[in-house]
Amino acid sequence: MTADAPGAPVIVAAGRTPIGTAGHSLSQRTVERLAGPVLAAVVERSGLPPEGIADVVLGNCMGPGGNVARSAALAGGLPPGVPALTVDRQCASGLAAIDLAAQLVRGGSPAVLAGGVESASTAPWRYWPPVDGGDPVRYQRAPFAPSGDEDPDMGPANDLLAQECGVSRERQDDYAATSHARAVTARDEGRFDAEIVPLDGVTRDDRPRATLTATKLARLRPAFRPDGTVTAGNSCGISDGAAAVAVVDPATRERLGVPGLRVLATATAGVQPNRPGRGLVPATRLALERAGLALDDLSAIELNEAFAGQVLACCDELGLDPLRVCTDGGALALGHPWGASGAVLVVRLFHQLVTARGKRPEERGRSLDGGRYGLAAIAAGGGQGVAMVVQAC
């Protein structure tokens, strides 16, 4: 696939919930009640008839099982005849779902809804079975590597990644403070309004803080290692939220007569599972190669900010100026609803490259300079990354 590929699938509508901090504004909504309204809103925004949807694909990590996508599709009012599939690529699940939707459209499906959802607040507790008559042990997370292999939690793993890549504590705190400042400005100027689907009267993201500064962040203690540089302040928040898009074939897009994002190329790659935060680097390189583009060709870049040290290490490896990333703030400020976060990146690109294109320059997001190309990329537990290159059309 190369740039300006007219036969590629097109994203014609996008939306997301506000992102709620776990235990706060959206904590009473289960996964299907988070995703259902977003799917309904995306169908309405797209102009597609509900019965014209060929499939629904949603990413989810920690939900109740039982095919979350199917429950969400029904909760969103889609006809029972519309099938649904839930995918799990950990934090990359939402972007992987959109990748799969694009492949389904290339294979002949005229329209597919895709995205992701996570409710950390209502995720069920699980337990390992008792051994030798002992008590059951609470299951905290899935293993990311085979038994006996090095398998650190995401916090310590990305703390070590930052150390090994020479990313200082000062850089991390500066980057996290910038993410919050950008998100607060974007929120207050209404730049998130067009993409958000209000729920329970909630219309704004919980987490962005106007008063957060690098000086305040510098006071926080290391969160994962006594001599580490990763803190609660330069890490993302555990969150609830959902995001979705409508992906259609070129003929359907032409019939609808709407602007959109052409999916030029996607890529999935693997790295060592003990340094999972690097996963977006090879995925980005491969997606850009497939699209026939370079980083300098991009007008909008959305990388999932799981940890400031992790995203800075990835930027350094890619030779990417961090100031070009998440120019309206990223997951450090907005939060990280695991299964949804990859889809949130695409919703943000849709807003920056499609929704905002028709506005006056002073109303646009910082990243929009009249360019056409965007990148979404995210790393995932287990040492994987997913990337997608899109073109406004």
C-alpha positions as CSV (number, residue, x, y, z in Angstrom):
1,M,0.0,0.0,0.0
2,T,1.3,3.4,-0.9
3,A,0.2,7.0,-0.1
4,D,-2.8,8.3,-2.0
5,A,-4.3,4.8,-2.4
6,P,-7.9,5.4,-3.6
7,G,-9.1,1.9,-3.1
8,A,-8.2,1.8,0.7
9,P,-10.9,1.5,3.4
10,V,-12.1,4.9,4.8
11,I,-13.0,5.9,8.3
12,V,-16.1,8.1,8.0
13,A,-17.2,8.7,11.6
14,A,-15.6,8.5,15.0
15,G,-16.5,9.1,18.6
16,R,-15.5,8.4,22.2
17,T,-16.8,8.7,25.7
18,P,-15.3,11.1,28.1
19,I,-12.4,9.3,29.7
20,G,-13.2,8.7,33.4
21,T,-10.7,8.0,36.1
22,A,-11.4,4.6,37.6
23,G,-13.8,4.9,40.5
24,H,-15.0,8.3,39.4
25,S,-17.4,9.7,36.8
26,L,-18.1,6.6,34.7
27,S,-17.5,4.0,37.4
28,Q,-21.1,2.7,37.4
29,R,-21.1,1.8,33.7
30,T,-20.2,-1.7,32.7
31,V,-18.3,-2.3,29.4
32,E,-21.4,-2.8,27.2
33,R,-23.0,0.4,28.7
34,L,-19.9,2.3,27.9
35,A,-19.5,1.1,24.3
36,G,-23.1,0.8,23.3
37,P,-23.9,4.5,23.2
38,V,-20.7,5.2,21.3
39,L,-21.5,2.6,18.7
40,A,-25.0,4.1,18.3
41,A,-23.5,7.6,18.0
42,V,-21.0,6.5,15.4
43,V,-23.7,4.9,13.3
44,E,-25.8,8.1,13.5
45,R,-22.8,10.3,12.6
46,S,-21.8,8.1,9.7
47,G,-25.3,8.1,8.0
48,L,-25.1,4.3,7.6
49,P,-28.3,2.3,8.2
50,P,-27.8,0.0,11.2
51,E,-28.8,-3.0,9.1
52,G,-26.0,-2.1,6.7
53,I,-23.3,-2.8,9.3
54,A,-21.5,-6.1,8.3
55,D,-19.7,-6.6,11.6
56,V,-18.6,-5.0,14.9
57,V,-15.1,-5.5,16.3
58,L,-14.1,-4.2,19.7
59,G,-11.0,-4.5,21.7
60,N,-11.1,-5.3,25.5
61,C,-8.6,-6.5,28.1
62,M,-10.2,-7.0,31.5
63,G,-14.0,-7.2,30.9
64,P,-16.3,-10.1,31.9
65,G,-15.8,-12.1,28.8
66,G,-18.7,-13.6,26.9
67,N,-18.0,-11.5,23.7
68,V,-18.1,-7.9,25.0
69,A,-18.5,-6.6,21.4
70,R,-21.7,-8.6,20.9
71,S,-23.2,-7.3,24.2
72,A,-22.2,-3.7,23.3
73,A,-23.6,-4.0,19.8
74,L,-27.0,-5.1,21.1
75,A,-26.8,-2.4,23.9
76,G,-26.2,0.2,21.1
77,G,-29.4,-0.8,19.3
78,L,-27.8,-2.6,16.4
79,P,-30.0,-5.3,14.9
80,P,-29.5,-8.9,16.2
81,G,-28.4,-9.9,12.7
82,V,-25.2,-7.8,13.0
83,P,-22.4,-10.1,14.3
84,A,-19.6,-9.0,16.6
85,L,-16.1,-10.0,17.6
86,T,-14.0,-9.1,20.7
87,V,-10.2,-9.0,20.3
88,D,-7.5,-8.9,22.9
89,R,-4.1,-7.5,22.1
90,Q,-3.8,-6.0,25.6
91,C,-3.4,-2.2,25.4
92,A,-3.3,-2.3,21.6
93,S,-6.6,-4.0,21.4
94,G,-8.6,-1.0,20.2
95,L,-6.2,-0.2,17.4
96,A,-5.9,-3.9,16.5
97,A,-9.7,-4.0,16.2
98,I,-9.7,-1.1,13.7
99,D,-6.9,-2.8,11.8
100,L,-9.1,-5.9,11.6
101,A,-12.1,-3.9,10.5
102,A,-10.0,-2.4,7.6
103,Q,-9.0,-5.9,6.6
104,L,-12.7,-7.0,6.7
105,V,-13.6,-4.1,4.5
106,R,-10.8,-4.9,2.0
107,G,-12.2,-8.4,2.0
108,G,-15.6,-7.3,0.9
109,S,-17.6,-6.1,3.9
110,P,-19.0,-2.7,3.0
111,A,-19.1,-1.2,6.5
112,V,-17.7,-2.3,9.9
113,L,-17.8,-0.7,13.3
114,A,-14.6,-1.0,15.3
115,G,-12.9,0.3,18.4
116,G,-12.4,-0.6,22.0
117,V,-13.8,-0.4,25.5
118,E,-12.5,-0.8,29.1
119,S,-14.2,-0.4,32.5
120,A,-11.4,-0.8,35.1
121,S,-14.0,0.2,37.7
122,T,-16.3,-2.8,37.0
123,A,-13.8,-5.4,35.8
124,P,-14.5,-8.7,37.6
125,W,-12.1,-10.1,40.1
126,R,-10.6,-13.5,39.2
127,Y,-8.8,-16.1,41.2
128,W,-6.4,-18.9,40.6
129,P,-7.8,-22.2,41.8
130,P,-6.6,-23.5,45.3
131,V,-3.5,-25.6,45.3
132,D,-3.1,-28.5,47.9
133,G,-6.1,-27.3,49.9
134,G,-4.9,-23.7,50.2
135,D,-6.8,-20.5,49.6
136,P,-7.5,-19.2,46.1
137,V,-5.1,-16.4,45.0
138,R,-6.4,-13.3,43.3
139,Y,-5.5,-13.2,39.7
140,Q,-4.0,-9.7,39.2
141,R,-3.1,-9.8,35.5
142,A,-2.5,-12.2,32.6
143,P,1.1,-13.4,32.2
144,F,2.9,-11.6,29.3
145,A,5.5,-14.3,29.0
146,P,5.8,-18.1,29.6
147,S,6.2,-19.3,33.1
148,G,9.9,-18.9,34.2
149,D,10.7,-16.1,31.8
150,E,11.3,-12.5,32.9
151,D,7.8,-10.9,33.1
152,P,7.9,-7.6,34.9
153,D,4.8,-5.5,35.4
154,M,4.3,-2.6,33.0
155,G,5.5,0.0,35.5
156,P,8.9,-1.5,36.4
157,A,9.4,-2.6,32.8
158,N,9.0,0.9,31.5
159,D,11.0,2.4,34.4
160,L,13.9,0.1,33.3
161,L,13.3,1.1,29.7
162,A,13.6,4.8,30.5
163,Q,16.8,4.1,32.5
164,E,18.4,2.0,29.7
165,C,17.6,4.7,27.1
166,G,18.9,7.5,29.2
167,V,15.6,9.4,29.7
168,S,16.0,11.6,32.7
169,R,13.4,12.2,35.4
170,E,13.4,15.9,34.5
171,R,12.5,15.1,30.9
172,Q,9.7,12.8,32.0
173,D,8.1,15.3,34.4
174,D,8.4,18.1,31.8
175,Y,6.7,15.9,29.2
176,A,3.9,14.9,31.6
177,A,3.2,18.5,32.6
178,T,3.1,19.5,29.0
179,S,0.6,16.7,28.2
180,H,-1.7,18.0,30.9
181,A,-1.3,21.6,29.9
182,R,-2.1,20.8,26.3
183,A,-5.2,18.7,27.2
184,V,-6.5,21.4,29.5
185,T,-6.2,24.0,26.7
186,A,-7.8,21.7,24.2
187,R,-10.6,20.9,26.5
188,D,-11.3,24.5,27.5
189,E,-11.2,25.6,23.9
190,G,-13.8,22.9,23.0
191,R,-11.5,20.9,20.7
192,F,-12.7,17.6,22.2
193,D,-16.4,18.5,22.0
194,A,-17.0,17.1,18.5
195,E,-15.6,13.7,19.3
196,I,-17.1,13.1,22.8
197,V,-20.4,11.2,23.3
198,P,-21.8,12.4,26.7
199,L,-22.8,9.8,29.2
200,D,-24.7,10.4,32.5
201,G,-24.3,14.1,32.0
202,V,-20.5,13.7,31.8
203,T,-19.1,15.7,28.9
204,R,-15.4,16.2,29.9
205,D,-12.5,14.0,30.6
206,D,-11.8,13.5,34.4
207,R,-8.1,13.6,34.5
208,P,-6.5,16.7,33.0
209,R,-5.2,19.1,35.7
210,A,-4.6,22.8,35.0
211,T,-2.4,23.2,38.1
212,L,0.0,20.4,37.4
213,T,3.5,21.6,36.7
214,A,6.9,20.0,36.3
215,T,7.9,21.5,39.7
216,K,5.0,19.8,41.4
217,L,5.7,16.5,39.7
218,A,9.4,16.6,40.8
219,R,8.2,16.2,44.4
220,L,6.7,12.8,43.8
221,R,8.5,9.6,44.9
222,P,9.4,6.8,42.5
223,A,6.4,4.5,42.1
224,F,8.0,1.2,41.1
225,R,11.7,1.1,42.0
226,P,13.5,2.9,44.9
227,D,16.0,4.5,42.5
228,G,13.5,4.7,39.6
229,T,12.3,7.8,37.7
230,V,8.7,6.7,36.9
231,T,6.1,8.2,39.3
232,A,2.4,8.3,39.6
233,G,2.6,11.8,38.1
234,N,4.5,10.9,34.9
235,S,2.4,7.7,34.3
236,C,-1.0,7.4,32.8
237,G,-4.1,6.9,34.9
238,I,-6.2,3.8,35.2
239,S,-9.4,4.7,33.4
240,D,-12.8,3.8,32.0
241,G,-13.9,4.7,28.5
242,A,-14.8,3.6,25.0
243,A,-14.1,4.7,21.5
244,A,-15.3,3.6,18.0
245,V,-15.1,4.4,14.3
246,A,-17.0,3.4,11.2
247,V,-14.9,1.9,8.4
248,V,-16.4,1.6,4.9
249,D,-15.3,0.7,1.4
250,P,-14.7,3.5,-1.1
251,A,-18.0,2.9,-2.9
252,T,-19.9,3.3,0.4
253,R,-18.0,6.4,1.3
254,E,-18.7,7.9,-2.2
255,R,-22.4,7.2,-1.7
256,L,-22.4,8.8,1.7
257,G,-20.6,11.9,0.3
258,V,-18.6,12.6,3.5
259,P,-15.0,13.3,4.2
260,G,-12.9,10.7,6.0
261,L,-9.6,9.1,6.9
262,R,-8.2,6.6,4.4
263,V,-6.4,3.7,6.1
264,L,-3.2,3.7,4.1
265,A,-1.3,1.1,6.0
266,T,-1.2,-0.9,9.3
267,A,1.5,-2.9,11.0
268,T,1.9,-5.1,14.0
269,A,5.3,-6.0,15.4
270,G,6.9,-7.7,18.4
271,V,9.8,-6.9,20.7
272,Q,11.2,-8.5,23.9
273,P,8.3,-9.0,26.3
274,N,10.3,-7.7,29.2
275,R,10.5,-4.2,27.5
276,P,7.0,-4.0,26.1
277,G,6.9,-0.2,25.8
278,R,9.2,-0.4,22.8
279,G,6.6,-2.2,20.7
280,L,5.3,0.8,18.9
281,V,8.8,1.6,17.4
282,P,9.1,-1.3,14.9
283,A,5.3,-1.2,14.2
284,T,5.6,2.5,13.3
285,R,8.6,1.9,11.0
286,L,6.8,-0.9,9.2
287,A,3.6,1.0,8.8
288,L,5.3,4.0,7.4
289,E,7.3,1.8,5.0
290,R,4.1,0.2,3.8
291,A,2.5,3.6,3.3
292,G,5.5,5.0,1.4
293,L,5.8,7.8,3.9
294,A,8.3,9.2,6.4
295,L,7.8,10.9,9.8
296,D,8.4,14.2,8.2
297,D,5.3,13.7,6.0
298,L,3.0,13.5,8.9
299,S,0.8,16.3,10.2
300,A,-0.7,14.5,13.2
301,I,1.0,11.9,15.4
302,E,-0.8,10.2,18.3
303,L,1.3,7.8,20.4
304,N,-0.2,6.3,23.5
305,E,1.4,7.9,26.4
306,A,1.5,5.0,28.9
307,F,4.5,6.4,30.7
308,A,6.4,9.6,29.9
309,G,9.7,7.7,30.0
310,Q,8.4,5.1,27.6
311,V,7.0,7.5,25.0
312,L,10.2,9.6,25.2
313,A,12.4,6.5,24.7
314,C,10.3,5.6,21.7
315,C,10.6,9.1,20.3
316,D,14.3,9.1,20.7
317,E,14.7,5.7,19.0
318,L,12.5,6.9,16.1
319,G,14.3,10.3,15.8
320,L,10.9,12.0,16.5
321,D,10.6,15.3,18.2
322,P,8.3,14.7,21.2
323,L,6.7,18.1,20.7
324,R,5.0,16.7,17.6
325,V,3.3,14.0,19.6
326,C,-0.2,14.3,21.1
327,T,-0.4,18.0,20.5
328,D,-3.8,18.2,22.4
329,G,-2.5,16.0,25.2
330,G,-2.3,12.3,25.4
331,A,-3.0,9.4,27.9
332,L,-0.8,11.0,30.6
333,A,-3.4,13.7,30.8
334,L,-6.6,12.0,29.5
335,G,-6.1,8.5,31.0
336,H,-5.6,5.0,29.6
337,P,-8.7,2.8,29.3
338,W,-6.6,-0.1,28.2
339,G,-8.8,-1.8,25.6
340,A,-10.0,1.5,24.2
341,S,-6.8,3.5,24.1
342,G,-5.7,2.5,20.6
343,A,-9.1,3.5,19.3
344,V,-9.0,6.8,21.1
345,L,-5.8,7.6,19.1
346,V,-7.7,7.2,15.8
347,V,-10.7,9.2,17.1
348,R,-8.2,12.0,17.9
349,L,-6.7,11.8,14.4
350,F,-10.2,11.9,12.8
351,H,-10.9,15.1,14.7
352,Q,-7.6,16.7,13.8
353,L,-7.4,15.8,10.2
354,V,-11.1,15.6,9.2
355,T,-13.5,17.4,11.6
356,A,-11.1,20.4,12.2
357,R,-10.2,20.8,8.5
358,G,-13.3,22.9,7.8
359,K,-12.8,25.2,10.8
360,R,-10.9,28.5,10.9
361,P,-7.2,28.2,11.7
362,E,-7.6,29.6,15.2
363,E,-10.2,26.8,15.9
364,R,-8.0,24.0,14.8
365,G,-5.9,21.7,16.9
366,R,-2.2,22.5,17.1
367,S,-1.1,19.6,14.9
368,L,-3.3,20.6,11.9
369,D,-1.2,22.6,9.4
370,G,-3.1,21.8,6.3
371,G,-1.4,18.4,6.0
372,R,-3.1,15.2,5.2
373,Y,-1.3,12.3,6.9
374,G,-1.5,11.0,10.4
375,L,-0.1,8.2,12.6
376,A,-1.5,6.3,15.5
377,A,0.7,3.9,17.4
378,I,0.6,2.0,20.7
379,A,2.6,-0.6,22.6
380,A,1.1,-3.5,24.5
381,G,1.9,-6.0,27.2
382,G,3.8,-9.0,26.0
383,G,6.1,-6.9,23.8
384,Q,3.9,-6.0,20.8
385,G,3.0,-2.8,19.0
386,V,0.4,-1.7,16.5
387,A,0.6,1.3,14.2
388,M,-1.8,2.8,11.6
389,V,-1.1,5.4,8.9
390,V,-4.1,7.4,7.7
391,Q,-4.8,10.1,5.1
392,A,-7.5,12.8,5.1
393,C,-9.6,12.4,2.0
